Amino acid sequence: MSLNNLQPAAGSTHKDGKRVGRGQGSGKGGTATRGHKGAKSRSGYSKKIGFEGGQMPLQRRVPKFGFNNINRKEYVGINLGKLQEMVDNGVVTDTVDLDILVSNRLAGKNDLVKILGGGELKSKLKVSVHKFTASAKAAIEAAGGEAVSL
C-alpha cells in the first residue's frame, strides 16, 4: 500500500449531494448555501438569457437591420439529378408527384416544390409539382417526359 493507491473502504463514501436547508445542526441550514438576500437567494429565480446585470444587453445595443417579407413564398428545391437517382434506385418508374416526394422525405406535405436544373435526367418522367426552372422544364421535355405545374 502506498499513497498513490489509497482508497476509502467500500461503502463508506456516498455521492448523494449535500442536503441543504435541514436545520442549523447540519451546517447547511439557515440560508441553505444561497448567501444573504438578493434575487439569487429567492425561490423561482432564473435570469433571462442575455441578462448583463442591468447593463444594456448586447442584443439591444446592436441596431436592427433588414426586413422580412411576410408574403414571401419559400420553395423546396429538388434537382433533376435527385429525380434520376430515384429512378435508378427503383423508387419511381414513370410519374413523380408531391405524394412520392413527401414519402421519400424530399419535401414536407405543406411545402411548395420547385424542380431545379442541376444534374442530368435520362428517363422519361411525368413530373407534377408547383414550379420548374426553365432549364429543368427543357431537360424533362427533352427526355420525353412531361412537366405539369400544380
C-alpha positions as CSV (number, residue, x, y, z in Angstrom):
1,M,0.0,0.0,0.0
2,S,1.3,3.5,-0.9
3,L,-0.1,7.0,-1.2
4,N,-1.0,6.6,-4.9
5,N,-3.3,3.7,-4.3
6,L,-5.2,4.7,-1.1
7,Q,-8.9,4.2,-1.4
8,P,-11.7,4.6,1.2
9,A,-13.3,1.5,2.5
10,A,-16.1,0.1,0.3
11,G,-19.5,1.7,1.2
12,S,-18.0,4.4,3.4
13,T,-18.5,7.2,0.9
14,H,-21.6,8.3,-1.0
15,K,-22.2,10.9,-3.7
16,D,-25.8,11.8,-3.0
17,G,-25.1,15.5,-2.9
18,K,-25.4,17.9,0.0
19,R,-28.8,18.1,1.7
20,V,-29.3,21.8,2.3
21,G,-31.9,23.6,4.4
22,R,-32.3,20.8,7.0
23,G,-31.6,22.8,10.2
24,Q,-28.6,24.6,11.8
25,G,-27.1,21.4,13.1
26,S,-26.3,20.2,9.6
27,G,-24.1,23.1,8.9
28,K,-26.1,23.8,5.7
29,G,-29.2,25.3,7.3
30,G,-30.4,28.9,7.5
31,T,-29.7,30.3,4.1
32,A,-29.1,26.8,2.6
33,T,-25.8,27.8,0.9
34,R,-27.5,30.7,-1.0
35,G,-26.0,33.6,0.8
36,H,-28.0,36.5,2.2
37,K,-30.7,38.4,0.3
38,G,-30.8,39.3,-3.4
39,A,-32.6,37.6,-6.3
40,K,-30.4,34.6,-6.4
41,S,-31.4,33.7,-2.8
42,R,-35.1,33.6,-3.6
43,S,-37.1,30.6,-5.0
44,G,-38.2,30.8,-8.6
45,Y,-35.1,32.9,-9.6
46,S,-33.9,32.5,-13.2
47,K,-32.0,35.2,-15.0
48,K,-33.1,36.0,-18.6
49,I,-30.9,34.8,-21.5
50,G,-28.5,37.6,-22.3
51,F,-29.0,39.4,-19.0
52,E,-25.9,41.5,-18.2
53,G,-26.7,42.6,-14.6
54,G,-28.8,45.6,-15.7
55,Q,-26.3,46.9,-18.3
56,M,-27.9,47.4,-21.7
57,P,-27.7,43.8,-23.2
58,L,-25.8,43.2,-26.5
59,Q,-28.9,42.3,-28.4
60,R,-30.4,45.7,-27.5
61,R,-27.2,47.7,-28.1
62,V,-26.8,46.4,-31.7
63,P,-29.1,48.1,-34.3
64,K,-31.7,46.2,-36.2
65,F,-31.4,45.9,-40.0
66,G,-33.0,44.2,-42.9
67,F,-36.7,43.2,-43.2
68,N,-38.7,40.1,-43.6
69,N,-41.3,40.0,-46.4
70,I,-44.4,38.4,-44.9
71,N,-45.7,37.5,-48.4
72,R,-42.5,35.6,-49.4
73,K,-43.1,32.1,-50.9
74,E,-40.4,29.6,-49.9
75,Y,-39.9,26.7,-52.3
76,V,-38.0,23.4,-51.6
77,G,-35.6,22.9,-54.5
78,I,-35.1,19.4,-55.9
79,N,-32.5,18.9,-58.6
80,L,-33.0,16.7,-61.7
81,G,-30.1,14.6,-60.6
82,K,-32.1,13.6,-57.5
83,L,-35.0,12.5,-59.7
84,Q,-32.7,10.4,-61.8
85,E,-31.2,8.9,-58.6
86,M,-34.7,7.9,-57.5
87,V,-35.3,6.2,-60.9
88,D,-32.0,4.3,-60.7
89,N,-32.9,3.1,-57.2
90,G,-36.3,1.9,-58.4
91,V,-38.3,4.3,-56.2
92,V,-40.2,5.8,-59.2
93,T,-40.9,4.5,-62.6
94,D,-42.9,7.0,-64.7
95,T,-44.5,9.6,-62.5
96,V,-43.2,12.0,-59.8
97,D,-45.7,13.9,-57.8
98,L,-45.9,15.6,-54.4
99,D,-47.0,12.4,-52.6
100,I,-43.9,10.5,-53.8
101,L,-41.6,13.3,-52.8
102,V,-43.2,13.5,-49.3
103,S,-43.0,9.8,-48.8
104,N,-39.3,9.9,-49.7
105,R,-38.7,12.8,-47.4
106,L,-37.5,15.2,-50.1
107,A,-40.3,17.6,-49.1
108,G,-42.9,18.2,-46.4
109,K,-46.6,17.8,-47.1
110,N,-47.2,21.5,-46.8
111,D,-44.1,22.6,-48.8
112,L,-44.1,24.3,-52.2
113,V,-41.7,22.3,-54.5
114,K,-39.6,23.7,-57.4
115,I,-37.6,21.4,-59.7
116,L,-34.1,22.8,-60.5
117,G,-31.9,22.1,-63.5
118,G,-28.9,20.6,-61.6
119,G,-27.8,17.2,-62.7
120,E,-28.9,15.1,-65.7
121,L,-32.2,13.4,-66.4
122,K,-32.2,10.4,-68.8
123,S,-35.6,8.8,-68.0
124,K,-39.0,9.7,-69.3
125,L,-40.9,11.1,-66.3
126,K,-44.2,12.9,-65.8
127,V,-43.3,15.4,-63.1
128,S,-46.1,17.4,-61.4
129,V,-45.0,19.9,-58.8
130,H,-45.6,23.7,-58.1
131,K,-42.8,25.2,-60.2
132,F,-39.9,24.4,-62.6
133,T,-36.9,26.4,-63.7
134,A,-36.7,26.9,-67.5
135,S,-33.7,24.6,-67.8
136,A,-35.4,21.8,-65.7
137,K,-38.5,22.0,-67.8
138,A,-36.5,21.8,-71.0
139,A,-34.5,18.9,-69.8
140,I,-37.6,16.9,-68.7
141,E,-39.3,17.5,-72.1
142,A,-36.0,16.7,-73.9
143,A,-36.0,13.3,-72.2
144,G,-39.5,12.7,-73.5
145,G,-41.3,13.5,-70.2
146,E,-43.9,16.0,-69.2
147,A,-43.7,18.9,-66.7
148,V,-47.0,19.7,-65.1
149,S,-47.3,22.8,-62.8
150,L,-49.8,22.4,-59.9
